[in-house]
Amino acid sequence: MTKRGSKRLIITGIPVLFSGLLAVEASAQSKPMVAEIMPPAKSGECYAKVSVPAKYRTETVDVLLKEPTERFTITPAKFENRTKRVMTREASSTLKAIQPVLETEKDTFLVSPASTEWVRDSLKGNVPLSEGEKRDLSIAGVKIEDVPVGSCLYEHFKEPTYKDIPNRVLVSEATEKLSTTPAKYRKGTESVLTKPAYKRLIEVPAVFKKKSDRVLVEAAHSVWQKGTGPIQKIDNETGEIMCRIDIPAEYKNIEVDVVATAPLVTSVTEEAAYKTINIEKLVSDAAEQRDPVAAEFKTMNKKQLAEPGGFTWSASRTGSASDGAPTGRVVCHKAIPAETIAYERTVVKTAGRFERTKVEETFENVSVTELVSDARSVKTTVPGVNSTVDRRVKVEDSRFEWQAVLCETNTNGDIISRLQTALAAEGYSPGSIDGVLGQSTLTALEKYQQKNKLAEGGVTMESIKALGVEL
């Protein structure tokens, strides 16, 4: 059933909402417009003015996320551990005193030598004869030298006098007493360099700061969208209002690391290291000392005849008056042994001496660290960090164009059912698979067209072909 003055198509009792039909009606009233706009069509074909979305391509652009900078590779100072020989005590010498070796030997002191003597009374007598008596004996014809020892004669005796003559006798020879003074040292300390001063390099890395940057993702463009106006679409016989809408450019905010402070290398001076060791400095070397020991003497008296006795010898016992008073003793020629005094004396067998022994200097091995090579740095370039961002670039603006659509002459319930089945297979719910082109089916088809960038505004042959529905 149709209204007066209109050509409304009914498919299975449900109105088919095709904007193309309105365009056909308008062209019937305005032939010049049809000649300029409508495409050539065969009988039974329907066309509708549909919205073809803009076409885009996706471009990949490089975005700098982190600026290039520099870094330093630091090679630290190299050291080598070595052992240093340090003198802790200088060389010196020690002295050993070897005392003289003394020896005690026995000796005798001759007080009077052995002799023969004429004595009175008997051979045991001790009164010697005087020279006069000897002369008298000689005058008397007695040859004293011929009188054998042990013979006795009678004599007169005049007693002689004697005096003591002191004599110094060596009891102990002069020598020396040896002693030593040891070497003297002064204790102190000495600083030994165990590690020299050097410079240590420290890398101060670059400092970055965050900077926000905007990357163009999609350029500004315009699209057609449905609009409203004073005259609204009441049914399929009225026209639609389409508005050209400007879509602003789309940007993506990203954070970029920008070098705020460039890297650098600074140096730190490391102090030299020392070790304090104890040492002894030689103040005075060992010395020898000799103290003389004087010889010891002993004084002994030696008897010496001071005045000979007066003797008058007579061959007879009584003698003559000139011989002097008779002694009444027999003069005998007796042997007088030598008179000696036995004593001990100390003599130097081996002289004292000093033995000097060299004392070697002493050393201490000290571990030290010597600088082999100083620290150094090598500057290298650190490249920036880039990232890729996908950006949509419009290739073709959206537009309206005439496209072939389903209409009353080229569709039926079976085609609609197959269309519904194809939409359901693609994941779009068309409602019941009933062959009726209702609002659910049209909404599902519009979503499919939007998803796949197809022209919107009707059941276009382009969409039918894309869904694989055969007519």
C-alpha positions as CSV (number, residue, x, y, z in Angstrom):
1,M,0.0,0.0,0.0
2,T,1.4,3.3,-1.0
3,K,0.6,6.9,-0.2
4,R,-0.5,9.3,-2.7
5,G,2.2,10.9,-4.8
6,S,5.1,8.5,-3.5
7,K,6.8,5.3,-4.5
8,R,7.3,3.4,-1.2
9,L,8.8,-0.1,-1.6
10,I,7.6,-2.8,0.8
11,I,9.7,-6.1,1.1
12,T,7.9,-8.9,3.0
13,G,5.7,-6.3,4.7
14,I,8.8,-4.4,6.2
15,P,9.8,-0.9,4.8
16,V,13.2,-1.0,3.2
17,L,15.1,2.2,4.4
18,F,17.1,3.2,1.4
19,S,18.1,6.8,0.9
20,G,18.8,6.0,-2.7
21,L,15.0,5.7,-3.4
22,L,14.6,9.3,-2.3
23,A,17.3,10.3,-4.7
24,V,15.4,8.5,-7.5
25,E,12.2,10.3,-6.7
26,A,14.0,13.6,-6.6
27,S,15.6,12.9,-9.9
28,A,12.2,12.3,-11.4
29,Q,11.1,15.7,-10.5
30,S,14.4,17.3,-11.6
31,K,15.7,15.8,-14.7
32,P,18.8,18.1,-15.1
33,M,20.1,16.9,-11.7
34,V,19.7,13.3,-12.8
35,A,21.6,13.9,-15.9
36,E,24.5,15.4,-14.0
37,I,24.7,13.2,-10.8
38,M,23.0,9.9,-11.2
39,P,25.2,7.1,-12.6
40,P,24.0,5.1,-15.7
41,A,22.0,2.1,-14.5
42,K,20.3,-1.0,-16.0
43,S,16.8,-1.8,-15.5
44,G,16.1,-3.2,-12.0
45,E,19.3,-1.8,-10.4
46,C,19.0,0.5,-7.5
47,Y,21.5,3.2,-6.4
48,A,21.8,5.1,-3.2
49,K,23.9,8.1,-2.2
50,V,26.2,6.6,0.5
51,S,28.9,8.0,2.7
52,V,32.3,6.7,1.7
53,P,34.7,7.0,4.6
54,A,38.1,8.7,4.2
55,K,41.0,6.4,3.4
56,Y,44.1,6.4,5.5
57,R,47.5,4.7,5.5
58,T,49.6,4.0,8.5
59,E,53.1,5.4,8.5
60,T,55.8,4.5,10.9
61,V,57.9,7.5,12.1
62,D,61.0,7.6,14.3
63,V,60.7,9.6,17.5
64,L,63.8,10.6,19.6
65,L,63.3,9.3,23.1
66,K,66.7,10.1,24.4
67,E,69.3,12.5,23.0
68,P,72.7,11.2,22.2
69,T,75.4,11.9,24.8
70,E,78.8,10.9,25.8
71,R,80.3,8.5,28.4
72,F,83.7,7.9,29.7
73,T,85.5,4.6,30.2
74,I,87.8,5.0,33.1
75,T,90.9,2.8,33.4
76,P,92.0,3.1,37.0
77,A,95.6,3.6,38.1
78,K,97.7,0.5,38.1
79,F,99.8,-0.4,41.0
80,E,102.4,-3.1,41.6
81,N,103.1,-4.6,45.0
82,R,106.8,-4.9,45.6
83,T,109.0,-5.7,48.5
84,K,111.4,-2.9,49.6
85,R,114.5,-3.7,51.6
86,V,115.0,-1.1,54.4
87,M,118.0,-1.0,56.6
88,T,116.9,-1.1,60.2
89,R,120.3,-1.2,61.9
90,E,123.7,-0.1,60.6
91,A,126.7,-2.4,60.6
92,S,129.0,-2.3,63.6
93,S,131.4,-4.6,65.4
94,T,131.7,-6.2,68.8
95,L,134.9,-6.6,70.8
96,K,135.8,-9.5,72.9
97,A,138.5,-9.1,75.4
98,I,140.8,-12.1,75.7
99,Q,142.7,-11.6,79.0
100,P,146.4,-12.5,79.3
101,V,147.1,-16.1,80.2
102,L,149.2,-16.1,83.3
103,E,151.3,-18.9,84.5
104,T,152.7,-19.6,88.0
105,E,156.2,-21.0,88.0
106,K,158.4,-22.1,90.8
107,D,161.8,-20.5,91.3
108,T,164.4,-20.1,94.0
109,F,166.2,-16.9,95.1
110,L,169.9,-17.4,95.7
111,V,170.6,-15.9,99.1
112,S,174.1,-17.2,99.2
113,P,175.9,-19.4,96.7
114,A,177.2,-22.8,97.5
115,S,180.8,-22.7,98.8
116,T,183.3,-24.3,101.0
117,E,184.1,-22.7,104.3
118,W,186.5,-23.2,107.1
119,V,184.6,-23.4,110.2
120,R,185.6,-23.9,113.8
121,D,185.0,-26.7,116.2
122,S,183.8,-29.3,113.8
123,L,182.3,-29.8,110.5
124,K,179.1,-28.9,112.1
125,G,180.4,-25.6,113.2
126,N,179.2,-22.4,111.7
127,V,182.0,-20.0,112.6
128,P,183.9,-19.3,109.4
129,L,187.6,-18.8,109.3
130,S,189.0,-15.3,108.8
131,E,191.3,-14.4,106.1
132,G,194.0,-14.0,108.6
133,E,193.4,-17.4,109.9
134,K,193.5,-18.7,106.4
135,R,196.7,-16.7,105.9
136,D,198.1,-18.1,109.1
137,L,197.2,-21.5,107.9
138,S,199.0,-20.7,104.7
139,I,202.0,-19.3,106.6
140,A,201.9,-22.3,108.8
141,G,202.4,-24.3,105.6
142,V,198.8,-25.4,105.4
143,K,197.6,-25.0,101.9
144,I,194.0,-24.4,102.3
145,E,193.1,-25.3,98.8
146,D,194.7,-28.6,99.3
147,V,192.9,-29.4,102.5
148,P,190.1,-31.6,101.5
149,V,186.7,-30.6,102.4
150,G,185.6,-32.3,105.5
151,S,189.0,-31.9,107.2
152,C,189.2,-30.0,110.5
153,L,192.0,-27.8,111.9
154,Y,192.2,-26.0,115.2
155,E,191.9,-22.3,115.1
156,H,191.6,-19.1,116.8
157,F,188.6,-17.0,115.7
158,K,187.9,-13.3,115.5
159,E,184.1,-13.1,114.6
160,P,183.4,-11.2,111.3
161,T,180.5,-8.7,110.9
162,Y,177.8,-8.7,108.2
163,K,175.2,-6.3,106.8
164,D,171.9,-6.9,105.0
165,I,171.7,-5.6,101.4
166,P,168.0,-5.3,100.3
167,N,167.3,-6.7,96.8
168,R,164.0,-6.2,94.8
169,V,162.8,-9.5,93.4
170,L,160.1,-9.6,90.6
171,V,157.1,-11.5,91.9
172,S,154.6,-10.7,89.1
173,E,155.5,-9.2,85.7
174,A,153.8,-6.1,84.5
175,T,150.7,-6.8,82.2
176,E,147.4,-5.2,81.2
177,K,143.8,-5.6,82.1
178,L,141.6,-5.6,79.0
179,S,138.0,-4.4,78.9
180,T,135.5,-3.4,76.2
181,T,132.8,-0.8,75.7
182,P,129.9,-2.0,73.6
183,A,128.6,-0.1,70.5
184,K,126.0,2.5,71.4
185,Y,122.9,3.1,69.3
186,R,120.2,5.8,69.2
187,K,116.7,4.5,68.7
188,G,114.5,6.3,66.3
189,T,111.8,5.9,63.6
190,E,111.8,6.3,59.9
191,S,108.9,6.8,57.5
192,V,109.0,4.5,54.5
193,L,106.9,5.4,51.4
194,T,104.7,2.4,50.9
195,K,102.4,3.9,48.2
196,P,103.0,7.1,46.3
197,A,100.4,9.8,45.8
198,Y,98.4,9.4,42.7
199,K,95.2,10.8,41.0
200,R,92.1,8.7,40.8
201,L,89.6,9.6,38.0
202,I,85.9,9.6,38.7
203,E,83.3,9.7,36.0
204,V,80.4,12.0,36.5
205,P,77.7,10.7,34.2
206,A,75.4,12.8,32.1
207,V,72.3,14.2,33.8
208,F,69.1,14.0,31.8
209,K,65.8,15.9,32.3
210,K,62.4,14.9,31.1
211,K,60.9,16.8,28.3
212,S,57.4,16.3,26.9
213,D,57.0,16.2,23.2
214,R,54.0,15.9,20.9
215,V,54.1,13.5,18.0
216,L,51.5,13.9,15.2
217,V,49.6,10.6,15.0
218,E,46.8,11.7,12.6
219,A,46.6,14.9,10.7
220,A,43.6,17.2,10.9
221,H,40.8,16.2,8.5
222,S,37.1,16.5,7.9
223,V,34.3,13.9,7.6
224,W,30.6,13.8,6.8
225,Q,28.3,13.1,9.7
226,K,24.5,13.0,10.0
227,G,23.1,16.3,11.3
228,T,19.8,17.9,12.3
229,G,18.1,20.9,11.0
230,P,14.7,22.7,10.9
231,I,13.3,19.9,8.7
232,Q,13.8,16.5,10.0
233,K,13.6,13.1,8.2
234,I,10.1,11.8,8.9
235,D,10.2,8.7,6.8
236,N,11.9,7.3,3.8
237,E,10.5,10.0,1.5
238,T,12.3,12.8,3.3
239,G,16.0,13.7,2.8
240,E,18.8,13.4,5.3
241,I,21.0,16.2,6.6
242,M,24.7,15.5,6.2
243,C,27.3,17.9,7.9
244,R,30.9,18.2,7.1
245,I,32.8,18.0,10.4
246,D,36.4,19.0,11.0
247,I,38.3,16.4,13.0
248,P,41.4,18.0,14.7
249,A,44.8,16.5,14.4
250,E,45.6,13.7,16.9
251,Y,48.8,13.9,18.8
252,K,50.6,11.5,21.2
253,N,52.4,12.9,24.1
254,I,55.8,11.2,24.8
255,E,58.5,11.9,27.3
256,V,62.0,12.5,25.9
257,D,65.2,12.4,28.0
258,V,67.2,15.5,27.1
259,V,70.8,16.0,28.3
260,A,70.8,18.6,31.0
261,T,74.4,18.3,32.1
262,A,77.1,16.7,29.9
263,P,79.2,13.9,31.4
264,L,82.7,14.7,32.6
265,V,85.7,13.2,34.4
266,T,87.0,14.6,37.6
267,S,90.1,13.6,39.5
268,V,90.7,13.0,43.2
269,T,94.2,13.1,44.6
270,E,94.9,10.2,46.8
271,E,97.5,10.9,49.5
272,A,100.8,9.0,49.6
273,A,100.9,6.2,52.2
274,Y,103.8,5.8,54.6
275,K,104.8,3.1,57.2
276,T,106.8,4.1,60.3
277,I,109.5,1.5,61.2
278,N,111.8,1.4,64.2
279,I,115.5,1.9,63.4
280,E,118.8,2.2,65.4
281,K,121.5,4.6,64.4
282,L,125.1,3.9,65.4
283,V,126.3,6.5,67.8
284,S,129.6,5.0,68.7
285,D,131.2,1.7,67.8
286,A,132.6,-0.8,70.3
287,A,135.9,0.4,71.8
288,E,138.7,-1.4,73.6
289,Q,140.3,-0.3,76.8
290,R,143.7,-1.3,78.2
291,D,144.4,-0.8,81.9
292,P,148.1,-1.4,82.8
293,V,148.7,-3.8,85.7
294,A,152.1,-2.9,87.3
295,A,154.7,-5.6,88.0
296,E,154.9,-6.8,91.6
297,F,158.2,-6.9,93.4
298,K,159.2,-8.3,96.8
299,T,162.2,-7.0,98.8
300,M,164.6,-9.6,100.2
301,N,167.7,-9.0,102.2
302,K,171.0,-10.4,101.0
303,K,173.8,-10.8,103.6
304,Q,177.1,-9.3,102.7
305,L,180.3,-9.4,104.7
306,A,181.0,-6.1,106.2
307,E,184.2,-6.8,108.0
308,P,186.0,-10.1,108.2
309,G,186.7,-11.6,111.5
310,G,190.0,-11.6,113.0
311,F,191.5,-15.1,113.2
312,T,194.8,-16.3,114.3
313,W,195.4,-19.7,113.2
314,S,197.4,-22.2,114.9
315,A,198.0,-25.7,114.0
316,S,197.5,-26.6,117.6
317,R,194.4,-26.5,119.6
318,T,195.8,-23.9,121.9
319,G,197.5,-21.8,119.3
320,S,199.9,-19.0,120.1
321,A,199.1,-15.7,121.7
322,S,199.3,-13.9,118.4
323,D,196.6,-16.0,117.0
324,G,194.2,-14.3,119.3
325,A,192.1,-15.7,122.0
326,P,191.7,-19.3,121.5
327,T,188.3,-20.2,120.4
328,G,188.5,-23.6,121.5
329,R,187.0,-24.6,118.3
330,V,188.1,-26.8,115.6
331,V,188.5,-25.2,112.3
332,C,187.2,-27.5,109.7
333,H,187.0,-27.1,106.0
334,K,183.3,-27.8,105.4
335,A,181.0,-27.5,102.4
336,I,178.3,-24.9,102.7
337,P,175.5,-25.5,100.3
338,A,173.9,-22.6,98.5
339,E,171.2,-20.9,100.4
340,T,168.0,-20.3,98.4
341,I,164.4,-19.2,99.1
342,A,161.8,-21.0,97.1
343,Y,158.9,-18.8,95.8
344,E,156.2,-18.7,93.1
345,R,156.0,-16.0,90.5
346,T,153.3,-15.3,87.9
347,V,154.5,-14.8,84.4
348,V,152.6,-13.8,81.3
349,K,152.3,-16.9,79.1
350,T,150.1,-15.3,76.4
351,A,149.6,-11.5,76.1
352,G,146.0,-10.3,76.3
353,R,144.3,-9.1,73.1
354,F,141.0,-8.0,71.6
355,E,139.0,-9.9,69.1
356,R,136.8,-7.7,66.9
357,T,133.7,-9.3,65.3
358,K,131.8,-7.5,62.5
359,V,128.1,-7.2,63.2
360,E,126.3,-7.1,59.9
361,E,123.6,-4.5,59.3
362,T,120.0,-5.6,59.5
363,F,117.3,-5.1,57.0
364,E,113.5,-5.4,57.0
365,N,111.4,-6.3,54.0
366,V,108.6,-3.8,53.7
367,S,105.7,-4.3,51.3
368,V,105.1,-1.2,49.2
369,T,102.8,-0.3,46.4
370,E,104.4,1.5,43.4
371,L,102.4,3.4,40.8
372,V,102.9,1.7,37.4
373,S,100.5,3.8,35.3
374,D,98.2,6.6,36.2
375,A,94.4,6.5,35.7
376,R,93.1,7.6,32.3
377,S,89.7,8.0,30.7
378,V,88.4,7.4,27.1
379,K,85.4,9.3,25.9
380,T,82.9,7.4,23.7
381,T,79.7,8.6,22.1
382,V,76.4,7.1,23.5
383,P,73.8,7.2,20.7
384,G,70.4,8.5,21.3
385,V,67.4,6.2,21.8
386,N,64.7,6.2,19.1
387,S,61.3,4.7,19.0
388,T,58.8,4.2,16.3
389,V,55.2,5.6,16.4
390,D,52.5,4.6,14.0
391,R,50.8,7.6,12.5
392,R,47.7,7.6,10.3
393,V,47.9,9.8,7.2
394,K,44.8,10.5,5.2
395,V,45.1,9.5,1.7
396,E,41.6,10.3,0.5
397,D,38.8,12.5,2.0
398,S,35.4,11.1,2.9
399,R,32.8,11.7,0.3
400,F,29.3,10.9,-0.9
401,E,28.8,8.8,-4.0
402,W,26.2,6.8,-5.7
403,Q,26.6,3.0,-5.2
404,A,24.5,0.0,-6.2
405,V,22.3,-1.2,-3.3
406,L,19.6,-3.8,-2.7
407,C,16.2,-2.7,-3.5
408,E,12.7,-4.1,-4.2
409,T,13.7,-5.3,-7.6
410,N,16.8,-7.3,-6.7
411,T,16.3,-8.7,-3.2
412,N,14.1,-11.3,-1.4
413,G,13.9,-13.0,1.9
414,D,16.5,-15.7,1.0
415,I,19.1,-13.0,0.3
416,I,18.4,-11.3,3.5
417,S,18.7,-14.6,5.4
418,R,22.1,-15.3,3.8
419,L,23.1,-11.7,4.7
420,Q,22.1,-12.2,8.3
421,T,23.9,-15.5,8.5
422,A,27.1,-13.9,7.1
423,L,26.9,-11.0,9.6
424,A,26.5,-13.5,12.5
425,A,29.5,-15.5,11.2
426,E,31.6,-12.3,11.4
427,G,30.5,-11.7,15.0
428,Y,27.8,-9.1,14.4
429,S,24.3,-10.0,15.8
430,P,21.6,-9.4,13.2
431,G,18.9,-10.7,15.5
432,S,16.8,-13.6,14.3
433,I,17.7,-15.3,11.0
434,D,14.3,-14.6,9.6
435,G,14.9,-13.1,6.2
436,V,13.4,-9.7,7.4
437,L,15.6,-6.6,7.0
438,G,14.8,-5.2,10.4
439,Q,16.6,-2.6,12.6
440,S,18.9,-5.2,14.2
441,T,20.1,-6.4,10.8
442,L,20.7,-2.8,9.6
443,T,22.6,-1.9,12.9
444,A,24.8,-5.0,12.5
445,L,25.5,-4.2,8.9
446,E,26.4,-0.6,9.8
447,K,28.8,-1.8,12.4
448,Y,30.4,-4.2,9.9
449,Q,30.8,-1.3,7.4
450,Q,32.4,1.0,10.0
451,K,34.8,-1.8,11.1
452,N,35.9,-2.6,7.6
453,K,35.9,1.0,6.3
454,L,33.1,0.4,3.8
455,A,30.6,2.9,2.5
456,E,27.7,3.5,4.9
457,G,24.1,4.4,4.1
458,G,22.5,1.2,2.8
459,V,22.8,-2.4,1.9
460,T,25.5,-1.8,-0.7
461,M,26.7,-4.3,-3.2
462,E,30.2,-3.6,-1.8
463,S,29.1,-4.8,1.6
464,I,27.3,-7.9,0.1
465,K,30.4,-8.8,-1.8
466,A,32.6,-8.3,1.2
467,L,30.4,-10.6,3.3
468,G,30.6,-13.2,0.5
469,V,26.8,-13.3,0.0
470,E,25.8,-14.5,-3.5
471,L,22.9,-12.9,-5.2
